[in-house]
């Protein structure tokens, strides 16, 4: 269905490097390329689409999209993802019932987490480079960024206290039973300053996205960094006399 050229030269190169020299560095490079590209996914439409006078597909209003699967020798199912139209067409072999749509990793995240999903992952370039991305990896790629940086900041009290932002964060914390305490600090890096929200919590870091959505409208363009209270980045950054802006 998609007619824009998809070649994925950078992604192919990243996969090849990962296969030739497996390391944390080549793995990260592959992840970054995969997160910023689209691939070709085979589908079938029910009912089948018609074409207009310009040879464009015309889908019916209530069209059903069926994503195709392939199986490995252990009968595990994967969503095939082709990196270019040449490999897709070689696999399709002229089957007129098979079309394609352009997909990114977020699309696969949605498919793999559907209630009736039976696939265990995605097979990138399944009949070529063939690299498998299982469901847990796709879910990891889809986790929200926490704006955490590897560069350890200097931690201090903010010179200008963002009262409106803290009030909004407080109200959000009250509604979340997984948050025990929350502190606001200034995180001072060599070339910038950020508001650091240090959270003593239970549960996953999904909480940070909720807090970020609440705080952003009041941050006045200042970057927000959310970290767990036991994170290495804030080690020794909190003192015994520091008072949380929220405590359950």
C-alpha positions in Angstrom: 0.0 0.0 0.0 2.8 2.4 0.9 4.5 3.8 -2.2 7.2 5.9 -0.7 10.7 4.5 -1.1 11.8 2.6 2.0 15.4 1.5 1.8 16.7 1.5 5.4 20.4 1.6 4.4 21.4 2.9 7.9 19.3 0.2 9.7 20.8 -2.5 7.5 24.3 -1.3 8.3 23.5 -1.2 12.0 22.1 -4.8 12.0 25.2 -6.0 10.1 27.6 -4.3 12.6 25.6 -5.9 15.4 25.9 -9.3 13.9 29.6 -8.9 13.0 30.7 -7.3 16.3 28.1 -7.9 19.1 28.6 -5.3 21.8 26.7 -2.8 23.9 27.7 -0.1 21.5 26.5 -1.8 18.4 23.3 -2.9 20.2 22.5 0.7 21.1 23.2 1.9 17.6 20.8 -0.7 16.2 18.1 0.3 18.7 18.4 3.9 17.8 18.2 3.2 14.1 15.2 0.9 14.6 13.4 3.5 16.7 13.8 6.2 14.0 12.8 4.3 10.9 9.8 2.5 9.3 9.7 -0.9 7.8 7.4 -2.7 5.4 4.7 -5.0 6.9 2.6 -7.4 4.8 -1.1 -7.3 5.3 -4.4 -8.5 3.8 -7.5 -6.4 3.5 -11.1 -7.6 3.9 -12.8 -6.8 1.6 -10.0 -6.4 -0.9 -9.4 -2.7 -1.9 -10.2 -1.3 -5.3 -8.0 1.1 -7.4 -8.9 4.5 -8.7 -8.0 5.9 -12.1 -4.6 6.9 -10.8 -4.0 3.3 -9.6 -4.2 4.3 -5.9 -5.8 1.9 -3.5 -9.3 2.7 -2.2 -10.2 1.0 1.0 -13.8 0.4 2.1 -15.0 2.3 5.1 -15.1 -0.7 7.4 -12.1 -2.5 6.1 -10.5 -5.3 8.2 -6.7 -5.3 8.3 -5.1 -8.7 8.9 -1.4 -8.8 9.7 0.5 -11.8 8.4 2.7 -14.0 10.5 5.6 -16.3 9.8 6.7 -19.3 12.0 10.2 -20.5 12.9 11.2 -24.2 13.2 9.8 -24.2 16.8 6.4 -23.0 15.5 6.8 -19.6 17.2 5.0 -16.8 15.3 6.5 -13.5 14.4 5.4 -10.4 12.5 7.7 -10.2 9.4 9.2 -6.7 8.7 10.9 -6.1 5.4 13.5 -3.4 5.1 13.0 -2.6 1.4 10.5 -3.3 -1.3 12.8 -5.6 -3.2 12.9 -8.2 -0.3 9.1 -7.7 0.3 8.2 -8.3 -3.4 10.6 -11.4 -3.5 8.7 -12.9 -0.6 5.2 -11.8 -1.9 5.9 -13.6 -5.2 3.1 -11.7 -7.1 0.4 -12.7 -4.6 -2.3 -10.1 -5.4 -4.0 -10.5 -2.0 -1.0 -9.3 -0.1 -0.4 -5.5 0.4 1.8 -3.6 2.7 1.8 -0.8 5.2 4.7 1.2 6.7 5.2 0.5 10.4 7.5 1.7 13.2 8.3 0.0 16.5 5.3 1.7 18.2 3.0 -0.1 15.8 4.6 -3.4 16.7 4.2 -2.5 20.4 0.5 -2.1 19.9 0.2 -5.4 17.9 2.2 -7.5 20.4 0.2 -6.2 23.4 -3.2 -6.8 21.9 -5.4 -9.2 23.8 -5.6 -11.8 21.0 -2.0 -11.6 19.8 -0.2 -14.9 19.3 3.2 -13.6 18.0 6.2 -13.5 20.3 8.1 -10.8 18.4 9.2 -9.2 15.1 11.4 -10.7 12.5 13.4 -7.9 10.8 14.5 -8.8 7.2 13.4 -12.5 7.9 14.9 -13.9 4.8 18.1 -11.8 4.7 19.8 -10.4 7.8 17.1 -12.0 9.9 17.3 -10.3 13.4 14.6 -11.2 15.9 13.2 -8.5 18.2 11.1 -10.3 20.9 8.1 -8.7 22.7 10.1 -7.7 25.8 12.6 -5.8 23.6 9.8 -4.0 21.7 8.1 -3.1 25.1 11.5 -1.8 26.4 11.9 0.4 23.3 8.5 1.9 23.9 9.2 2.9 27.5 9.0 6.6 28.0 12.2 8.6 28.3 12.9 9.8 31.8 15.3 12.5 30.6 18.0 10.9 32.7 21.5 11.7 31.7 24.7 9.8 32.4 26.4 13.0 33.4 26.0 13.4 37.2 24.7 16.9 38.1 25.4 19.1 41.1 22.3 19.0 43.2 21.1 22.0 45.1 17.9 23.8 46.2 16.3 25.8 43.4 17.0 29.6 43.5 13.5 30.3 42.2 10.9 27.9 43.5 8.3 26.8 40.9 5.3 26.9 43.3 2.6 26.3 40.6 4.5 23.3 39.3 5.0 21.8 42.7 1.4 22.3 43.6 0.4 20.4 40.5 2.9 17.6 41.2 1.6 17.4 44.8 -2.0 16.9 43.7 -0.8 14.2 41.3 1.1 12.4 44.1 -1.9 12.4 46.4 -3.8 10.4 43.8 -1.1 7.8 43.3 -0.7 5.3 46.1 2.6 4.1 44.8 4.4 7.4 45.6 5.8 7.7 49.2 7.8 10.9 48.9 8.8 13.4 46.3 11.5 16.1 46.4 12.3 19.0 44.1 15.9 20.0 43.5 18.0 21.9 41.0 20.2 19.7 38.8 23.0 21.8 37.6 25.0 20.4 34.6 28.0 22.1 32.9 25.9 23.7 30.3 22.3 23.7 31.6 20.1 23.6 34.7 17.1 21.3 35.2 14.4 20.8 37.8 15.1 17.4 39.4 12.1 15.5 40.8 13.3 12.8 43.1 10.7 10.2 43.8 10.5 7.5 46.5 8.0 5.1 44.9 6.8 1.6 44.3 6.1 0.2 40.9 7.6 1.0 37.5 9.0 4.2 36.0 5.7 4.7 34.1 4.9 7.0 37.0 7.4 9.5 35.7 5.5 10.0 32.5 2.4 10.8 34.5 4.3 13.3 36.6 6.0 14.8 33.6 2.6 15.4 31.9 1.4 17.3 35.0 4.5 19.3 35.5 5.4 20.4 31.9 2.8 23.1 31.6 4.3 24.9 34.6 8.0 24.3 33.9 8.5 27.5 31.8 10.7 25.7 29.4 13.1 24.3 32.0 14.0 20.7 31.5 12.6 18.2 33.9 14.6 15.1 35.2 12.7 12.4 37.1 14.8 9.9 39.1 14.2 7.3 41.7 15.4 8.1 45.2 18.0 5.3 45.2 19.4 6.2 41.7 23.1 6.6 41.5 22.6 10.1 39.9 21.3 11.4 43.3 23.6 9.5 45.6 24.5 11.9 48.4 22.4 14.6 46.7 19.7 14.5 49.4 20.5 15.5 53.0 18.9 14.5 56.2 17.4 18.0 56.6 15.8 18.0 53.1 12.1 18.2 53.3 10.0 16.5 50.6 7.2 18.6 48.9 5.1 15.5 49.2 5.0 12.7 51.8 2.3 10.1 52.2 
